[in-house]
């Protein structure tokens, strides 16, 4: 035996098994307003403890973890006095009061925290007890939709702006957004292309919330929200752009294939469809984020799962889309598959 060969240890496995500790530290820091306090100048253990109303020893404990996670930058020594600052991404997205604040999104998964602890039991649920849309059951009310989109709106607007930087819709006349939620993609379309019309399609409790965001952004003249289960209800037939973003893993393969076909058939000739979702690589080996989104559907007892880029390209080609292409949208998280409907000859 080669004594110089490094023997396997449990370090990696232990780190993964305790990763929920890291999530808890981040979520508590957001809930307490730690990053906001640091950004506003409470940058020592004692001043931070006062600002967020916790004991100094707990501020020290939490800061030690946040520093180790690279969520806070530490300068100075214990003897001379340590000072703390936010790294660039934390300062941009986790300081309250900024238009880019995404703290609600960091807390998005917390309501299901306990259910993830029972993942083993969820994985034992049989197919007959699974639902097409796990979280959207009969208890999904307007109030729940409002809470949900409070968390997703800020991150959704960022994604929508990214989409419209990547995709030129000049000359297009109407967008339909399947499962558009708070309407971010349509809101930005209306802001970028005066005169363009858009329609958000979502479940009845959601569209009431969508309309609130349309009013908030003053685009209600050009963007409407319509109650629609896009897996079975008629789709608008006057749109030349279709978007479906960040809801891909909620559905199984047969449903997505059918939806892509329905979109193809409803689009005007020459229209384009953009499917933006948490997709696995072609070989199904990661990335981790899409795989975890797929696994989360087990917690909701839904039939959804993580689709691969190969799956999604196949849905488009089988439906009859031309010029099907694959583009990275957000590295390691979201991918965009797009295609165009054949023009009439």
C-alpha positions as CSV (number, residue, x, y, z in Angstrom):
1,X,0.0,0.0,0.0
2,X,1.2,3.5,-0.9
3,X,1.4,5.4,2.4
4,X,1.7,8.7,0.4
5,X,-1.7,8.3,-1.1
6,X,-4.3,10.4,0.6
7,X,-7.0,8.3,2.3
8,X,-10.6,9.3,1.9
9,X,-12.1,11.2,4.9
10,X,-15.5,12.4,6.0
11,X,-14.9,16.1,5.6
12,X,-16.9,16.6,2.4
13,X,-19.7,14.4,3.7
14,X,-19.9,16.2,7.0
15,X,-20.0,19.6,5.3
16,X,-22.9,18.5,3.1
17,X,-24.8,17.0,6.0
18,X,-24.6,20.3,7.9
19,X,-25.2,22.6,5.0
20,X,-28.7,23.4,6.4
21,X,-26.8,25.2,9.2
22,X,-25.4,27.6,6.6
23,X,-28.9,28.2,5.2
24,X,-30.2,29.0,8.7
25,X,-27.3,31.5,9.3
26,X,-28.1,33.3,6.0
27,X,-31.9,33.4,6.6
28,X,-31.5,34.6,10.2
29,X,-29.1,37.3,9.1
30,X,-31.7,38.5,6.5
31,X,-34.5,38.3,9.1
32,X,-32.5,40.3,11.7
33,X,-31.4,42.9,9.1
34,X,-27.7,42.2,9.8
35,X,-26.5,43.1,6.2
36,X,-28.7,46.2,6.3
37,X,-27.2,47.3,9.6
38,X,-23.7,46.8,8.4
39,X,-24.4,48.7,5.2
40,X,-25.8,51.5,7.3
41,X,-22.6,51.8,9.4
42,X,-23.2,49.4,12.4
43,X,-20.0,47.6,11.6
44,X,-18.7,46.3,14.9
45,X,-19.9,43.5,17.1
46,X,-21.4,45.8,19.7
47,X,-23.0,48.4,17.3
48,X,-24.4,45.6,15.2
49,X,-25.8,43.8,18.3
50,X,-27.6,47.0,19.3
51,X,-28.9,47.7,15.8
52,X,-30.5,44.3,15.3
53,X,-31.4,43.9,19.0
54,X,-29.5,40.7,20.0
55,X,-26.8,40.1,22.6
56,X,-23.2,40.9,21.6
57,X,-22.2,37.2,22.1
58,X,-24.8,36.1,19.5
59,X,-23.7,38.9,17.2
60,X,-20.1,37.6,17.4
61,X,-21.3,34.0,16.9
62,X,-23.3,34.9,13.8
63,X,-20.6,37.1,12.3
64,X,-18.0,34.4,12.7
65,X,-20.2,32.2,10.5
66,X,-21.0,34.9,8.0
67,X,-17.3,35.7,7.6
68,X,-16.5,32.1,7.1
69,X,-19.2,31.9,4.4
70,X,-17.8,35.0,2.7
71,X,-21.1,36.8,3.3
72,X,-19.3,39.4,5.4
73,X,-15.8,40.8,5.2
74,X,-13.8,41.1,8.4
75,X,-11.0,43.6,9.0
76,X,-8.8,44.2,12.0
77,X,-8.1,42.0,15.0
78,X,-9.9,41.1,18.1
79,X,-7.5,43.1,20.2
80,X,-7.5,46.2,18.0
81,X,-11.3,45.9,17.3
82,X,-12.8,44.1,14.3
83,X,-14.9,45.9,11.7
84,X,-17.2,44.3,9.2
85,X,-18.4,45.2,5.7
86,X,-20.6,43.7,3.1
87,X,-19.2,42.2,-0.1
88,X,-20.5,43.6,-3.4
89,X,-23.2,41.1,-4.0
90,X,-24.5,41.2,-0.4
91,X,-24.5,45.0,-0.5
92,X,-26.5,45.1,-3.7
93,X,-29.1,42.4,-2.9
94,X,-29.4,42.1,0.9
95,X,-29.5,45.7,2.1
96,X,-33.1,46.8,2.6
97,X,-34.2,50.0,0.9
98,X,-32.3,49.3,-2.3
99,X,-34.4,48.7,-5.4
100,X,-32.3,45.5,-5.9
101,X,-33.2,44.1,-2.5
102,X,-33.8,40.4,-2.7
103,X,-34.1,39.4,0.9
104,X,-37.6,38.0,0.4
105,X,-36.2,35.6,-2.2
106,X,-33.6,34.4,0.3
107,X,-36.4,33.4,2.6
108,X,-38.5,31.8,-0.2
109,X,-37.8,28.2,0.9
110,X,-38.2,28.7,4.6
111,X,-42.0,27.9,4.8
112,X,-41.0,24.4,3.6
113,X,-38.0,24.0,5.9
114,X,-39.7,21.4,8.1
115,X,-41.0,19.4,5.2
116,X,-37.5,19.0,3.7
117,X,-36.6,17.4,7.0
118,X,-39.2,14.8,6.2
119,X,-37.9,14.2,2.7
120,X,-37.6,10.5,3.2
121,X,-41.3,10.2,3.8
122,X,-42.1,12.4,0.8
123,X,-40.0,10.2,-1.4
124,X,-42.1,7.2,-0.3
125,X,-45.3,8.9,-1.7
126,X,-46.8,6.7,-4.4
127,X,-47.7,8.0,-7.9
128,X,-51.5,7.8,-7.2
129,X,-51.1,10.3,-4.4
130,X,-49.1,12.8,-6.5
131,X,-50.7,16.0,-8.0
132,X,-49.9,17.7,-11.3
133,X,-49.2,20.9,-9.4
134,X,-48.1,20.1,-5.9
135,X,-48.1,23.5,-4.2
136,X,-51.1,24.8,-6.2
137,X,-53.8,22.8,-4.5
138,X,-57.3,23.9,-3.4
139,X,-55.7,25.8,-0.5
140,X,-53.8,28.1,-2.8
141,X,-55.5,31.5,-2.1
142,X,-54.9,35.0,-3.2
143,X,-53.2,35.7,0.0
144,X,-50.8,32.8,-0.5
145,X,-50.2,34.0,-4.0
146,X,-49.4,37.5,-2.7
147,X,-46.9,36.1,-0.2
148,X,-45.3,33.9,-2.9
149,X,-44.8,36.7,-5.4
150,X,-43.6,39.1,-2.7
151,X,-40.6,36.7,-2.6
152,X,-40.3,36.2,-6.4
153,X,-41.0,39.7,-7.7
154,X,-37.5,41.3,-7.1
155,X,-35.6,38.3,-8.5
156,X,-38.1,38.0,-11.4
157,X,-37.6,41.6,-12.5
158,X,-33.9,41.0,-12.6
159,X,-34.4,37.9,-14.8
160,X,-36.9,39.8,-17.0
161,X,-34.4,42.6,-17.6
162,X,-31.7,40.0,-18.4
163,X,-34.0,38.4,-20.9
164,X,-34.8,41.6,-22.7
165,X,-31.1,42.4,-22.9
166,X,-30.5,39.0,-24.6
167,X,-33.6,38.9,-26.9
168,X,-34.6,41.7,-29.2
169,X,-38.4,41.8,-29.6
170,X,-38.4,44.8,-31.9
171,X,-41.2,44.5,-34.4
172,X,-43.2,42.0,-32.3
173,X,-46.7,42.9,-31.4
174,X,-47.9,40.7,-28.4
175,X,-46.3,38.5,-25.7
176,X,-48.1,35.8,-23.9
177,X,-46.4,34.6,-20.7
178,X,-47.4,31.2,-19.4
179,X,-47.4,31.1,-15.6
180,X,-46.2,34.6,-15.6
181,X,-46.9,35.3,-11.9
182,X,-46.2,38.9,-11.0
183,X,-45.8,39.7,-14.7
184,X,-42.2,40.7,-14.8
185,X,-41.4,39.7,-18.3
186,X,-44.5,41.4,-19.7
187,X,-43.9,44.5,-17.5
188,X,-40.4,45.0,-18.9
189,X,-41.6,44.3,-22.4
190,X,-44.2,47.1,-22.1
191,X,-41.5,49.4,-20.7
192,X,-39.0,48.6,-23.5
193,X,-41.3,48.5,-26.4
194,X,-44.0,51.2,-26.4
195,X,-47.2,49.9,-28.0
196,X,-46.4,46.3,-27.5
197,X,-49.2,44.3,-25.9
198,X,-48.8,41.5,-23.4
199,X,-50.9,38.9,-21.6
200,X,-50.0,37.1,-18.4
201,X,-51.6,33.7,-18.1
202,X,-51.9,32.1,-14.6
203,X,-54.2,30.6,-12.1
204,X,-57.2,32.7,-10.9
205,X,-55.7,33.5,-7.4
206,X,-52.4,34.6,-9.0
207,X,-53.8,36.9,-11.6
208,X,-55.4,39.1,-8.9
209,X,-51.9,39.7,-7.6
210,X,-50.5,40.1,-11.1
211,X,-52.9,43.0,-11.6
212,X,-51.5,44.7,-8.5
213,X,-48.0,44.6,-10.0
214,X,-49.2,45.9,-13.4
215,X,-50.8,48.9,-11.6
216,X,-47.7,49.4,-9.5
217,X,-45.6,49.6,-12.7
218,X,-48.2,51.6,-14.6
219,X,-48.4,49.2,-17.5
220,X,-52.1,48.1,-17.1
221,X,-53.0,49.8,-20.4
222,X,-50.8,47.4,-22.4
223,X,-50.6,44.3,-20.2
224,X,-53.5,42.2,-19.0
225,X,-53.7,39.2,-16.7
226,X,-56.0,36.3,-17.6
227,X,-57.0,33.3,-15.5
228,X,-55.8,30.3,-17.4
229,X,-54.5,26.8,-16.8
230,X,-52.2,26.7,-19.7
231,X,-52.0,22.9,-19.6
232,X,-55.6,22.7,-20.8
233,X,-57.4,26.0,-21.3
234,X,-57.4,27.8,-24.7
235,X,-54.3,30.0,-25.3
236,X,-54.4,33.4,-27.0
237,X,-54.1,33.1,-30.8
238,X,-52.9,36.7,-31.5
239,X,-49.4,36.5,-29.9
240,X,-46.2,36.3,-31.8
241,X,-44.0,35.8,-28.7
242,X,-44.5,33.2,-26.0
243,X,-42.5,33.0,-22.8
244,X,-42.5,30.4,-20.0
245,X,-40.0,31.1,-17.3
246,X,-39.0,29.4,-14.0
247,X,-41.8,26.9,-13.7
248,X,-40.4,24.1,-15.7
249,X,-39.7,21.6,-12.9
250,X,-43.3,21.9,-11.6
251,X,-44.4,19.6,-14.5
252,X,-43.7,16.1,-15.7
253,X,-42.3,15.3,-19.2
254,X,-45.6,14.5,-20.9
255,X,-47.2,17.7,-19.7
256,X,-44.3,20.0,-20.8
257,X,-44.3,18.2,-24.2
258,X,-48.0,18.9,-24.6
259,X,-47.7,22.5,-23.5
260,X,-44.9,23.2,-26.0
261,X,-47.2,21.7,-28.7
262,X,-50.1,23.9,-27.5
263,X,-47.9,27.0,-27.6
264,X,-46.7,26.1,-31.1
265,X,-50.2,25.7,-32.4
266,X,-51.5,29.0,-30.8
267,X,-48.6,31.2,-31.9
268,X,-48.9,33.3,-35.0
269,X,-46.8,32.0,-38.0
270,X,-43.3,33.2,-37.5
271,X,-43.8,33.6,-33.8
272,X,-41.1,32.7,-31.2
273,X,-41.2,30.7,-28.0
274,X,-38.7,31.0,-25.2
275,X,-38.7,28.4,-22.5
276,X,-36.5,29.5,-19.6
277,X,-36.0,26.9,-16.9
278,X,-33.9,25.0,-14.4
279,X,-32.5,22.4,-16.8
280,X,-30.0,19.6,-16.3
281,X,-27.1,19.3,-18.7
282,X,-27.6,17.1,-21.7
283,X,-26.2,14.1,-19.9
284,X,-28.3,14.7,-16.8
285,X,-25.2,15.2,-14.6
286,X,-26.0,18.5,-12.9
287,X,-25.9,21.4,-12.3
288,X,-27.0,21.1,-8.7
289,X,-29.5,23.9,-8.6
290,X,-31.8,22.4,-11.3
291,X,-31.5,19.0,-9.7
292,X,-32.6,20.4,-6.3
293,X,-35.6,22.2,-7.9
294,X,-36.6,18.9,-9.3
295,X,-36.2,17.2,-6.0
296,X,-38.3,19.9,-4.3
297,X,-41.3,18.7,-6.3
298,X,-41.2,15.5,-4.2
299,X,-41.7,17.7,-1.1
300,X,-44.9,19.1,-2.8
301,X,-46.1,15.6,-3.9
302,X,-46.2,16.8,-7.5
303,X,-45.4,14.9,-10.7
304,X,-42.7,17.5,-11.7
305,X,-39.0,16.8,-12.0
306,X,-35.8,18.3,-13.5
307,X,-35.8,18.2,-17.3
308,X,-32.6,18.0,-19.3
309,X,-31.6,20.3,-22.1
310,X,-32.0,17.2,-24.4
311,X,-35.5,16.8,-23.1
312,X,-36.4,20.4,-23.8
313,X,-34.9,20.6,-27.3
314,X,-36.8,17.4,-28.1
315,X,-40.1,19.0,-27.0
316,X,-39.5,21.9,-29.3
317,X,-38.5,19.8,-32.3
318,X,-41.3,17.3,-31.9
319,X,-43.8,20.2,-31.7
320,X,-42.6,21.5,-35.1
321,X,-40.5,24.5,-34.0
322,X,-37.7,25.6,-36.3
323,X,-34.3,27.1,-35.5
324,X,-34.3,25.5,-32.1
325,X,-31.4,26.8,-30.0
326,X,-30.0,26.6,-26.5
327,X,-28.6,29.6,-24.6
328,X,-27.2,29.9,-21.1
329,X,-29.4,32.3,-19.1
330,X,-28.1,32.3,-15.6
331,X,-25.0,30.1,-15.1
332,X,-25.6,26.8,-13.3
333,X,-29.2,27.7,-12.7
334,X,-31.3,28.7,-15.8
335,X,-31.1,27.8,-19.4
336,X,-33.2,29.2,-22.3
337,X,-34.4,27.0,-25.2
338,X,-36.1,28.9,-28.0
339,X,-37.6,28.2,-31.4
340,X,-39.7,29.8,-34.1
341,X,-43.0,28.7,-35.7
342,X,-42.8,28.2,-39.5
343,X,-44.0,31.1,-41.5
344,X,-46.9,30.6,-43.9
345,X,-45.8,30.1,-47.4
